[in-house]
Amino acid sequence: MQTVLAKAGLAPALLGGLPGTTLPVCRAEARTEPRRRYAADEEIFAEGDRTAFFYTVVSGAVRTCKLLSDGRRQIDAFHLPGDIFGVEAGTEHRFNAEAVTETRLVIHRREPRVLAGDDGALARAVVAALMRDLERAQDHMMLLGRKSARERIASFMLALSERMAVQGGAIELPMSRTDMADHLGLTVETVSRTVTQLERDGLIELPPNRRTVILRHPAALRHLAG
């Protein structure tokens, strides 16, 4: 892990006192780094681009994805407000990054002097983000390898509710059903059919706009998700 962090430009001396939370958005905005708005579906960086910058999500959502040779797309992750993304061990990005909705980002230069500023707060936030990304990648590998469609969607909705700090309430889904399908390794038809079945079973409720999901029975969803 420390080798990866060193390649990413993080000095070992900055790893002490690692906080367990993402970089607060207000802290990111207080810094002097530039901020930029991206329209929905606008590219932030492409696979193979140089890793000169990394990013903090202020508002909106970002997807990181990879296109296969036959045109299929695999969405690696969704990044929400407060998340840091685009930190790589190598010199080139391994995924494409696109805004899911209108999105505002803080842009950080990938330089040791930047990461070491403000008594290492940004560096510690980056390390925390890398560790969370590793945990999410492990969970996602288990989801894709072993879980059914119902289990995958239940796990996805619960994970979103935890990240959005929503306990049994309504969660806003910035992503489309197509995005969900490409993230969960399912077809769009399977996602739609499974979400509808979860609603019929009384586990969730779908208001008319279909982008909001109310978790009616979180405990039952957790049992289903395994």
N, C-alpha and C positions, 0 to 999 in steps of 0.2 A: 504493500500500500504506500509506504513512504517513497519507494522508487517512482511510482506513478505520480505522486504529489510533487516530487522534485522535478520530474519532466514537465509538469504543468506549471512550473515556475513558483512553487510554494516552498519556502525554506522550512526545514524541520523545526527551527526555533519558534515558528509561528503556530505550532500545533498544540501548544499547551493551553489548557483552559478552554477546550473546544466546547462551544455552546451547542445546545440540542435543537436550536430553532433556525429557521431561515433568516437571511438578512432582512430586517424590517424595511418595508417600502419607504417609510418616512426617513430612515437613515440613508437609504440609497439616494433619495431625492435631495438630501441635504448635501451630498457630495458634489463635486464640480464636474463629474463626467457628463457628457452630452446625453440628451434624451431624444427619442424619436418615436413618432407615431407610424404604425404600419396598418394598411387597410386589410380587411379580411382577405385571406388567401395570398397575401403578398409575401414574397420570398425574403427571408432575413439573411440566410446564407445557404450555399449549396454544398453538397458533398464534394470534397476535394478543394474547397476554398481554404486559403491560409487562415490559421487560427490566431489572427492578430487581436481579436476582441472576444470577450464573453459578456453575458447579458443578465440583467435582473428584470423580471416581469413586474411592472408597476400596475397595469390593468390589462384586462383581456385574457387571452390564452394563446399558447404556442404549441404546435406539434412538431416533433422531430421524427423524420421518417426516411425510409430508404426505398428506392424504386428497383425492382428486380428486372432482369433482362427481358422478360416477357410482358412487362408493363404493370405487373401487380405491385401493390404498395403495402409495406409493413410500417405501421406507426409504432415507433419505439416508445414514446412517452408524450404526455401532455404536461405543459408547464404553466402553472397558475400564478396569480399575484404573490410576490414574495419569493418565488423560485428563482434560482440561478441556473443557467444552462449555457452550453457552448464551451465549457472547459474541457480541453482534450489533453491527453498525454503526448500526442504527436503534434506535428506541425500542420496537419490538414484535418478539416472536419470530416467525420465519418458518416454523417447524416445530413440531410436537408432540414432546414428549419423554416417553418411558415407560420404566419399569423392565422389563427383559427377565426377570430373575430377582429374588429378594430382593436389594436393592441398598442400599449405604450411601454417602451423599454428604456432602462438605463444602460448605456453602453460603456463597458470598462475596457481599458487597454490591458492586454496580457503582458504586463511588465512587473518585475520584482518590486520596483519602487512604489508602484500603485498598490500591489498586494500587501506591502509592508506598511502602508500608511495608516493613520488613525489607530495607532497601537495594535495593529494586526487584526482589527475587527473584521475587515473585509476578507482577509485571508482565512480566518477561522470560519466565517460564514461559507466560504467556498469549500473548505474541507468538509464541513457539515453537509453541504449540498451533495458533494461527491459520495459521502457515506450513505446518504439517503437514496441516491440514485442506484447505488449498488444493492441496497436492500430491496428497492422496488424492482430491479432487474431480476433478482432471485425469485421474488414473488411472482413476477410475470412469467418466468420460465416454468414455474410449477403450474400456473394457470393454463398456459398454452399446452403443456405436456400431459396434464392429468385431469383437468376439469371439464365437465359437460358445459353446454351452452348456458343452461340455467345457472350453474355455479359460476361461470365466468362473468355473466352480467350482474349477478348478485355481488360478487367480489368487487367488480368495477364500481358499482354504485356506492357500496360501503366505503371503499377507498376514497372516492370523491367527497363523500359526506365528512369523512375524517379530516381530509385536507382543507375543506372549506369550513371546518369547525361547526358542522350542522349535526345535531343529535336528534334524529327522528323527525326532522322538519323537511322543508322543501329545498331541493338542490337545483341550481340552474345548470343545464347541460350546454356549454358553449359549443360543443362539437355536434356534428350531424350523425345520423345513424350510419352513414358510410364511414365516417371517421371511427366510430365505435367498432364497426365490423373489421376495419383494417387494423385496429389495435388489438382486438380480441381474437383474431384469426377465424372469423365467422363470415358468412355472407350477410348482405343487408337484409335479405328476406328472413334469415334465421334470427337476426337481432330483433327485427320488428315483431316476428311471431312470438319470440320468447318474452319480450317486454310486455306484449299484450296479454300473454298467459300469466305473467306475474301480477298484472293488474286484476285479471279475473280471479286469481287466487287470493286477492285481498292484501298482498304484500306491499304493493305500491299503488299510488294513484297518479294518473296522468291528466292534468288540467288541459283545457282546450288548446293552449299554445304548443303542447307536445315537447317543449324544450325544458319544462319544469317537471321534476319528479318528486313526489311526496313519499317518503319512506314510512309506510303505515305501521309496519312491524319490523323494526331493525333487528330484534332478537331472532326472529324467524329467518330473516335474510342472512344473519351471521351463521345460523345453523345450516342453511342451504349452502352457503359459500364454503363451508368446511373450515 
